[in-house]
């Protein structure tokens, strides 16, 4: 019986590292999204994006200002074409009496190591209406008339 060669040991270590990375990636991918504090601009954006994923036009409209709903003639496009995307809130910043929640969207996440995907940022403008934060300008993936 021949002893383990140096190259065999290196390949074995590489295999273990790759296997560990795959396990970590699977654990992270299967975690449910963190629920943000209700009544915050970030929670409104999270709820809206979940409504887009679910194709729930009514919930998406509930999270928009009445003016925005009026300006958006065709909200049937509220369903995103791909369920394979992830969104991460990158930043929240004031814009006068509104807030801008910047979201990084990876469209095509989970399609494999070399699968088709792209990452882009969207700025979602929300404003406080009573006790609620509502989306005030055309949010991704719909685009409708501006003010």
N, C-alpha and C positions, 0 to 999 in steps of 0.2 A: 504494500500500500504506500502510495506516494504522499508526502507531507503537503500541507497547504502552501501554495506558492504565494509570493508577495502580491502578484497581480490578482490572484484569486481572493485574497484577503481584502484588497482595495475594492474589488467588485462587490464583495459581500457587504462591506461597510456602506458603499454607495446604495446598494439595494435596501438596506435597513433605513438609511436616511430618507430615501425616496418614499418608502412605505410609511414612515412616520409622518412625512409631509402630507401624504394622501389622507391619512387618518385625521390629521389636524384640519385639513381643508374640508373634509366631510362633516366633522363636528361643527365647524363654524358655519357651513352652508345650511345645516339642518336646524340651527338655533332659530327660535321664533324672534321676530323683530322686537326690540326693546320698546315698551310702551312709554311714551313721553308724558310729562305732566299735563293733565287736561287743562284747558283754558290758556294754553300758551300758543304763540304763533307756530312753533315747531310741531305741536300736536295737531294743529289744523292742517298743516302740510302733510303730515304723516297720514292723517285720516283721509285726506283727498287722494293721495297716492294709493292707499289701500282700496278706495272706491274705484279708482282707475283699474287696478289689478282685478277687482271683482266684477267690473263692468256695471257697477251700481250707480246709474245716472242720478237717481234721487238723492243718494247720500252725497255725491259730488256736488250737486246743486245746492244742497243744504249748507255746504261749507263755502259757498260763494256769496258775495254780496248780491242783493236783488238786482242792482244795476248791471252787474256782470252777467247774470243769468239772462236779463232782457237783451243784452248786446250779443249774446251767443245764440244765434238763430238755430243752429243744428248741434245739439248736445248728444246726438246719437253716436257721435264719433268718440265719446268719452272712454270707450273700451280700447285699451292699448292692444296692438296686434300681437305682441309677444308677452308671454308670461315669464320669460327668461330675462328679467332685469332686476337690478338691485339699486336702491337709492340710499344715499348717505347724506345727512345734513352736515354741510361744511361750515356754515357761518350764519349768524343772524345779526342784522345791523339795522339801526333806525334810518328811516327815510322820511323826514318831516314827522307827521303824525301817523305814519305807517311803519311797517317793519318789512325788511327784505330777508327772506329765508333762502339761502343759496344751497342748492341740492346738487350733488354729483350723482349722475345716473349712468349706470353701466348697462347698456342695452345689449342683451345677448349673454349675460353672465350665466355660467353653468353649462356652456356649450362645449366645454373641453379646453384643454391646454392651448390648442391652436385654432379654436373655433372662431367664427365670425362674431365680433362684438366691437363696440366702440363706447367710449366714455365721453360724456359732455356735462356741462354745468347748466342749470336752469335757475334763474332768480324768480322766486315766487313772492309777489307783493301781497301782504295781508294788512287789513286795517281792523281796528276794534270797533264793533257795532254792539252797543250795550255791553254785556259781559262776555261776548264771544269775539274771537278773532276769525275773520272771514277773508277769503281770497278775493282781491279787488281787481286784479288784472289777469288777462288771459294766461292760464297756466298750462304747462305741458300736459298732455299731448294735444290739447285743443288750442286753436288760435282763432279768435273772433275779433269783432270790431273794437278798436281802441276808443278811448274817451275823446 
